[in-house]
Amino acid sequence: MDTELWRLGALELAARIRAGDCSARQATEQTLARIADVNPAVNALAEVMADEALSAADAADRALAAGLAPGPLHGVPVTVKVNVDTAGHATTDGIVAQRGNVATSDSPLVAHLRAAGAVIVGRSNTPAFSLRWFTDNDLHGRTLNPFDAGVTPGGSSGGAAAAVATGMGAIAHGNDYGGSIRHPAYACGVVGLRTTVGRVPAYKASAPTRLPSNQMMSVQGPLTRNVADARLALQVMAQGRALDPQWTPAPLSYADSAEPLRVALFLRHPAYDADPAVTAALRQAARALEVAGCVVEEAEPPHFEEGATLWRQLVMDDLRRGGQAAIQTHGDAAVQSALAGYLHGLPALDRDATLAALARRHDIARDWALFLQRWPLLLMPVSWQRPFPVDADVGAPEQVLPLLRAQSPLLGTAMLGLPGLSVPTGLDAGGVPTGVQLVADRFREDRLLRGGEIIEAAARFSALDHLAPR
């Protein structure tokens, strides 16, 4: 073998295994060796499933030898997050009190990954209750950004992003309630796909009841080192399961998927200060899209600031009712401090005001749908700021408000249940990744992936090129 197998993307590795150029056992052994080399320093994986992974790889090889049809991820090492059920393993969500919460069944997306032939090599870290844009907890410890240990790897899927960036699996599973896929992908220089609400079934038997805002805004999706692998992962994850009544059998491609894209470039907003690196990345991506034949026009999406504010109000009021007590009882000091900041200066809405807010959400969604009809693709920041210094959300509650404002490009889109794609564009002057976000209408992930491939091809950036010596 002329290439270390852990370096390969999912598409290429699966093709080599199907062709007999390498075995699933070899791919898994090399990935586990890479994990042994890298994970002790980065702490992206809270749990390494070496024995189970090797057993699954051997089963994959036996299936090929027997002539059975391989799945699309046959033999490909992947990781899943510790906040989804993986049979026989504790669904900890980064909480000390949950370390004995052993799942008896797989969440749907875990089952779908296995059915597609993927080999789960480990489970990635998250902040306690998956409630921060930083990844640290008292149970599993701190995940470091592999590019700069002084800045966040993102959250809450920071372990997933750091793992896939450093070669500890070709695909990482994450989830996104307010940017928890897109922000870690941005911070660690990988691709992160927030899917449409209803695209990927979400359920875990260990905690079957979901808060209403979670139902409206939280999704499952992949983090990968390239856009093609995100498309492949989406195809696998998006299969249906009746356990999630919101799952929708929407197509993954449409008759107009190949038509020229009209792109809205959201470059600035008078209420927010954009870091120059953020603006530069957006201009770079816009140029790439124009060169590829897209029409790019500056435009501001409707009710942008109001949408981000509404995310905070709805989610925090939901947590007041259905999560705050648990966080105060079982959360670590960091997540308790972050929650105090999220709630600071935010009065709870009464019944009538809450119903009015939900009605307003519908009005905003309609105006966004009209906007995305005119501009089917929206190019915008992931965050108005570069990745934050570690633990910037810990301290006085008023320190959290600037972070919330910086993350407004993540919040308003999540509030509406829309899909978004975080695409890396390079490194800033300090060697930390830069990137952009693409947003499209509901169930139009095909447009995100198409635009992402254009930006990716022009940027020619790979996290592994900067993190792994050749």
ZATOR-596968 format. One record per residue (C-alpha): x negated, z negated, y negated. Coordinates in steps of 0.5 Angstrom, whole numbers, plus 2048, in hexadecimal, padded with zeros to 3 digits. Example, Ala and Ser with C-alpha at 12.3 -4.5 7.8 and 13.67 -1.06 7.14 Angstrom:
% residues 2
7E77F0809/7E57F2802/
This chain:
% residues 470
800800800/7FD8027F9/8027FE7F5/8037F67F6/80A7F67F8/80C7F07F3/80B7F57ED/8107FA7EF/8177FB7EC/81D7FA7F1/81F8017F1/8178037F3/8167FE7F8/81D7FF7FC/81B8067FD/814804800/818800804/81D805807/81780A807/81380580C/80D805807/80E7FE807/8127F880A/8177F3807/8127EE80A/80C7F1806/8107F1800/8127EA801/80C7E7803/8087EA7FD/80E7E87F8/80D7E17FB/8067E17FA/8077E37F3/80B7DD7F2/8067D97F5/8017DB7F0/8067DB7E9/80B7D67EA/8077D07EA/8057D27E3/80C7D57E0/8117D17E4/8167D67E4/8197D57EB/81B7CE7EC/81C7CF7F4/8187D47F8/81B7D67FE/8157D9802/8187D880A/81F7DB808/81C7E0805/8177E280A/81D7E280F/8217E680B/81C7EB80A/81A7EB812/8227EC813/8227F280E/81C7F5812/81F7F5818/8267F8816/8227FE813/81E7FE81A/8257FE81D/827804819/82C800815/82E80380E/82A7FF809/82D7FC803/82B7FE7FC/8267F87FB/8247F8802/81E7F3803/81D7F37FB/81B7EC7F9/8207E97F4/8217E27F0/8287DE7EF/8297D97EA/82A7D17EC/8317D17E8/8347D67ED/8367D47F5/8317D67FA/8337D3801/82F7CE803/82C7CC7FC/82E7C87F7/8317CB7F1/82E7C67EC/82F7CA7E5/8287C67E3/82C7BF7E4/8297B97E7/82F7B77EA/8317BD7ED/82B7BE7F1/82F7BC7F7/8347C17F6/8337C67FC/8377CC7FC/83B7CE802/83C7D5801/8397DA7FC/83C7DC7F5/83E7E37F6/8387E77F2/8337E37F7/8377E67FD/8377ED7FA/8307EC7F9/82F7EA800/8347F0803/8307F57FF/8297F3803/8267EF7FD/8217E97FF/8227E37FB/81B7E07FA/81D7DA7F5/8227D77F0/8207D77E9/8207D17E4/8257D07DE/8267CB7D9/82B7C57DB/8327C77DB/82F7CE7D9/8317CD7D2/82B7CE7CE/8267D47CC/8217D07CF/81F7CF7D6/81D7C87D8/8207C27DC/81F7BB7DF/8207BE7E6/81C7C47E6/8177C47E0/8167C97DB/8157D07DC/8107D47D7/8107DA7D4/80B7DE7D7/8087E27D1/8087DB7CD/8097D47CF/80A7D27C8/8117D67C8/8177D67CC/8187DA7D2/81F7DA7D0/8257D77D3/8297D67D7/8267DB7DB/81F7DA7D9/81D7D97E0/8207DF7E2/81C7E37DD/8167E07DE/8167E17E5/8187E97E5/8137EA7DF/80D7E77E3/80F7EA7EA/8127E57EE/8187EA7F0/81A7F07EE/8217EE7EB/8237E77E9/82A7E57E8/82C7E27E2/8337E07DE/8357E07D7/83A7DC7D3/8367DD7CC/8307E17CD/82D7DE7D3/82B7E47D7/82A7E87D0/8267E37CD/8217E17D3/8207E97D4/81E7E97CC/8197E47CD/8167E67D3/8167ED7D2/81A7F07D7/8217F37D8/8277EF7D8/82E7F17D9/8347ED7D7/83A7F07DB/8417F17D8/8467EB7DA/8497ED7E0/8447F27E3/8407ED7E7/8447E87EB/8427E17E9/8447DB7EE/8417D57F1/8447D07F6/8407CA7F3/8447CB7EC/84A7CF7ED/84D7CE7E7/84A7D17E0/84C7CF7D9/8507D47D5/84A7D67D1/8467D77D7/84B7DC7DA/84C7E07D4/8447E07D2/83F7DF7D8/83D7E47DD/8387E57E2/8327EB7E2/82B7ED7E3/8257EC7E0/81F7F27E2/8197F57E0/81C7FC7DF/8237FF7DD/8248037E3/8237FC7E7/8297F97E3/82D7FF7E5/82C7FE7EC/82D7F67EC/8347F77E8/8367FC7EE/8357F77F3/8377F17EE/83E7F47EC/8417F47F3/8487F17F3/84A7EA7F6/8517E77F5/84E7E07F3/84D7E37EC/8547E57EA/8517E87E4/84D7ED7E8/84F7F47E6/84D7FA7EA/84B7FE7E4/8468047E5/83F8047E4/83E80B7E1/84380F7DD/8458177DC/8418167D5/83B8127D7/8378177D6/8398197CF/8358197C9/8358117C6/8388107BF/8348097BE/8358047B8/82F8007B6/8307F97B4/82A7F87B0/82C7F27AB/8317EE7A9/8317EA7A2/8327E37A5/82C7E47AA/8257E47A9/8227E97AE/81A7E87B0/8167EE7AF/8157EF7B6/81C7EF7B8/81D7F57B2/8177F97B5/81A7F97BC/8217FB7BA/81E8017B6/8198037BC/81F8037C0/8238077BB/81E80C7BB/81D80D7C2/82580E7C3/8258137BD/81F8177C1/8238177C7/82981A7C3/82D8147C1/8318147BA/82E80D7B7/83280A7B1/8318047AE/8388007AF/83A7F97AF/83F7F67B5/8457F37B2/8467EC7B1/83F7EB7B4/83E7E47B1/8457E17B2/8447E37B9/83E7DF7BA/8417D97B7/8477DA7BB/8437DA7C2/8407D37C0/8477D07BE/84A7D37C4/8447D17C9/8437CA7C6/84A7C87C6/84B7CA7CD/8447C67CE/8477C07CB/84D7C07D0/84A7C27D6/8427C17D6/8407BC7D0/8417B67D4/83D7B87DA/8377BA7D6/8377B47D2/8377B07D9/8337B57DD/82F7B97D8/8287B87D6/8267B67CF/8247BE7CD/82B7C07CF/82F7BA7CC/82B7BC7C6/82C7C37C6/8347C27C7/8347BD7C1/8317C37BD/8367C87BF/83C7C37BD/8397C07B7/83D7C27B1/8427C57B5/8497C27B5/84E7C37BB/8547C77BB/85B7C57BC/85F7C87C1/8627CD7BC/85B7CF7B9/8597D07C0/85E7D57C1/85D7D87BA/8567D97BC/8587DC7C3/85C7E17BF/8577E37BA/8527E47C0/8577EA7C2/8577ED7BB/8507ED7BB/84F7F07C2/8547F57BF/8507F77B9/8497F77BE/84D7FC7C2/84E8017BD/8478007BA/8448017C1/8498077C1/84580A7BB/83E8087BD/83E8077C5/8388047C5/8367FE7C0/82E7FD7BF/82D7F67BC/8287F07BD/8287EB7C3/8277E67BE/8257E67B6/81F7E27B8/8197E37BD/8197DE7C3/8197D77C0/8147D27C1/8157CD7C7/81A7C87C6/81C7CA7BF/8237C87C1/8217C17C2/8217BC7BC/8267BB7B7/82D7BE7B8/82C7C27B1/8267C67B4/82A7C97B9/82F7CD7B4/8297D27B2/8287D47BA/8307D57BA/8307DA7B4/8297DD7B7/82D7DE7BE/8337E17BB/8327E87BE/8337E57C4/8397E17C3/83E7E57C0/83D7EA7C5/83E7E57CB/8447E27C7/8477E97C8/8457EA7CF/8417F07CE/83B7F37D2/8347F37CF/82D7F57D1/8277F27CF/8217F77CF/81A7F57CD/8167FA7C8/80F7F77C8/80B7F17C6/80B7EE7BF/8047EC7BB/8047E67BF/8057E97C6/80C7E67C7/8117EC7C9/8167EF7C4/81C7F37C6/8237F57C4/82A7F47C6/82F7FA7C8/8377F87C8/83C7FD7CB/8447FC7CC/8477F97D2/8447FC7D9/8408017D5/8397FE7D8/8388057DA/8378067D2/8328007D2/82E8037D7/82D80A7D5/82B8077CE/8278027D1/8238077D5/82280B7CF/81F8057CB/81B8037D1/81880A7D2/81580A7CB/8138037CB/80F8047D1/80E7FC7D2/80E7F97D8/80D7F17D9/8097F17DF/8047F67DB/8027F07D7/8037EA7DB/8007EC7E2/7F97EF7E2/7F87F57E6/
